[in-house]
Amino acid sequence: MPAGCMRTWLTRAQFIDYRKHDPLPAYLAQQYGDKPFDFVLDCVGTQALFVHSPAYLKAEGAVVNIGALEGVTVTVRNVLFNMWLPTWLGGVPRRYIMFSTPPARDDAVYLARLIEEGRVRIPVDSVFDMEDAVRAYERIATKRARGKVVVRVRKD
């Protein structure tokens, strides 16, 4: 893309800790129902977030699932229903995108061993607390991070 032609597409990002708002879909509907999101990035993978998404997600929006909290069998069933069940049969009138690339077991074991042996180093640019997740995203958006930008979910 030529210089000067790049558009800013992010106008508002909200990072919400699902553990602090139970039930999360009700919280989202109450807080954001009058100003719905374009996309919801689901890092946990709970079905309720997609099922109730019409209450807080624009009609042309999508739920992008990158997590699988509910187990493999349930996740596969949900993905099939979410992506292929038509609304006239009870499907949710929003797009559902599953994005997942889990490593194969042998690859994960091998990688873990390399890390333990110190043969693989993961460069970290910066670490942010969950409360500063928007700042972490802003750091990534600069495209100047020299390593991973980490959001610490909990303090130990």
C-alpha positions as CSV (number, residue, x, y, z in Angstrom):
1,M,0.0,0.0,0.0
2,P,1.5,3.4,-1.0
3,A,2.5,5.8,1.8
4,G,-0.3,8.0,2.8
5,C,-3.0,5.6,1.7
6,M,-3.1,3.6,4.9
7,R,-6.4,4.0,6.7
8,T,-6.9,3.7,10.5
9,W,-9.5,1.0,11.0
10,L,-9.5,0.8,14.8
11,T,-11.7,3.4,16.4
12,R,-12.4,1.7,19.7
13,A,-11.0,-1.4,21.4
14,Q,-12.3,-2.7,24.7
15,F,-10.5,-5.5,26.6
16,I,-12.9,-7.1,29.0
17,D,-11.9,-9.7,31.6
18,Y,-14.6,-12.4,31.3
19,R,-14.0,-13.5,34.9
20,K,-15.1,-10.1,36.3
21,H,-18.5,-10.1,34.5
22,D,-20.8,-13.0,35.0
23,P,-22.7,-13.6,32.8
24,L,-20.5,-11.8,30.2
25,P,-23.1,-11.6,27.4
26,A,-25.5,-9.7,29.7
27,Y,-22.8,-7.3,30.7
28,L,-21.9,-6.7,27.1
29,A,-25.5,-6.2,26.1
30,Q,-26.1,-3.7,28.9
31,Q,-22.8,-1.8,28.4
32,Y,-22.5,-1.8,24.6
33,G,-26.0,-2.6,23.2
34,D,-26.5,1.0,22.1
35,K,-23.0,1.2,20.5
36,P,-22.3,-2.3,19.2
37,F,-18.9,-3.7,18.2
38,D,-17.7,-4.4,14.7
39,F,-15.9,-7.5,15.9
40,V,-15.5,-9.5,19.1
41,L,-12.3,-11.3,19.6
42,D,-13.1,-14.3,21.9
43,C,-9.9,-15.5,23.5
44,V,-11.7,-18.0,25.7
45,G,-14.1,-19.7,23.3
46,T,-17.4,-19.8,25.1
47,Q,-20.5,-20.5,23.1
48,A,-22.7,-18.0,25.0
49,L,-20.6,-15.1,23.7
50,F,-21.5,-15.9,20.1
51,V,-25.1,-17.0,20.8
52,H,-25.9,-13.7,22.4
53,S,-23.8,-11.5,20.1
54,P,-26.8,-9.8,18.3
55,A,-27.2,-7.8,21.5
56,Y,-23.8,-6.2,21.2
57,L,-22.4,-6.9,17.7
58,K,-23.3,-5.1,14.5
59,A,-25.3,-7.1,12.0
60,E,-22.3,-7.2,9.6
61,G,-19.9,-7.9,12.5
62,A,-18.3,-11.2,13.5
63,V,-17.2,-13.1,16.5
64,V,-13.6,-14.3,16.0
65,N,-12.9,-17.2,18.2
66,I,-9.2,-18.0,19.0
67,G,-9.8,-19.9,22.2
68,A,-11.2,-23.4,23.1
69,L,-12.2,-23.4,26.8
70,E,-15.1,-25.9,26.4
71,G,-13.1,-28.9,25.1
72,V,-12.4,-30.3,21.7
73,T,-15.6,-32.2,21.0
74,V,-17.8,-29.3,22.2
75,T,-15.7,-26.8,20.3
76,V,-16.0,-28.7,17.0
77,R,-19.7,-29.0,17.4
78,N,-20.1,-25.3,18.1
79,V,-17.9,-24.4,15.1
80,L,-20.0,-26.5,12.8
81,F,-23.3,-25.1,14.1
82,N,-22.0,-21.5,14.3
83,M,-20.7,-21.5,10.8
84,W,-23.3,-23.5,9.0
85,L,-26.6,-23.5,10.8
86,P,-29.0,-21.1,9.0
87,T,-30.9,-18.5,11.0
88,W,-34.2,-20.0,10.0
89,L,-33.2,-23.2,11.9
90,G,-32.1,-21.3,14.9
91,G,-28.6,-20.1,13.8
92,V,-27.2,-16.8,15.1
93,P,-27.5,-14.0,12.5
94,R,-23.8,-13.0,12.9
95,R,-20.6,-14.3,11.3
96,Y,-18.5,-16.7,13.2
97,I,-14.8,-17.1,12.5
98,M,-12.7,-19.8,14.1
99,F,-9.0,-19.2,14.1
100,S,-6.9,-21.8,15.7
101,T,-3.5,-23.4,14.9
102,P,-2.7,-25.6,17.9
103,P,0.7,-27.4,17.6
104,A,0.8,-31.1,17.2
105,R,1.6,-32.9,20.4
106,D,5.1,-34.0,19.3
107,D,5.9,-30.5,18.0
108,A,4.8,-28.9,21.3
109,V,6.9,-31.3,23.4
110,Y,9.9,-30.7,21.2
111,L,9.5,-27.0,21.4
112,A,9.1,-27.1,25.2
113,R,12.3,-29.1,25.4
114,L,14.2,-26.6,23.3
115,I,13.0,-23.7,25.5
116,E,13.9,-25.6,28.7
117,E,17.4,-26.2,27.4
118,G,17.8,-22.6,26.5
119,R,18.2,-23.3,22.8
120,V,15.2,-21.1,21.9
121,R,14.8,-17.6,23.2
122,I,11.6,-15.7,22.8
123,P,12.3,-12.0,22.5
124,V,10.0,-9.9,24.6
125,D,9.5,-6.2,23.7
126,S,7.3,-5.2,26.6
127,V,5.0,-6.6,29.2
128,F,1.7,-5.0,30.2
129,D,-0.8,-5.7,33.0
130,M,-4.3,-6.7,31.9
131,E,-5.6,-3.3,32.9
132,D,-3.2,-1.8,30.3
133,A,-4.1,-4.1,27.4
134,V,-5.2,-1.2,25.2
135,R,-1.6,0.2,25.6
136,A,-0.2,-3.2,24.6
137,Y,-2.4,-3.2,21.5
138,E,-1.2,0.4,20.7
139,R,2.4,-0.8,21.0
140,I,1.7,-3.6,18.5
141,A,0.0,-1.2,16.2
142,T,3.1,0.9,15.9
143,K,4.8,-2.0,14.1
144,R,8.0,-1.1,16.0
145,A,7.9,-3.8,18.7
146,R,11.1,-5.8,18.7
147,G,9.7,-9.0,20.1
148,K,6.5,-10.2,21.6
149,V,4.2,-7.8,23.4
150,V,2.9,-9.6,26.4
151,V,-0.3,-9.0,28.4
152,R,0.0,-10.4,31.9
153,V,-3.4,-11.9,32.8
154,R,-2.6,-12.3,36.5
155,K,0.2,-11.2,38.8
156,D,2.0,-14.0,40.7
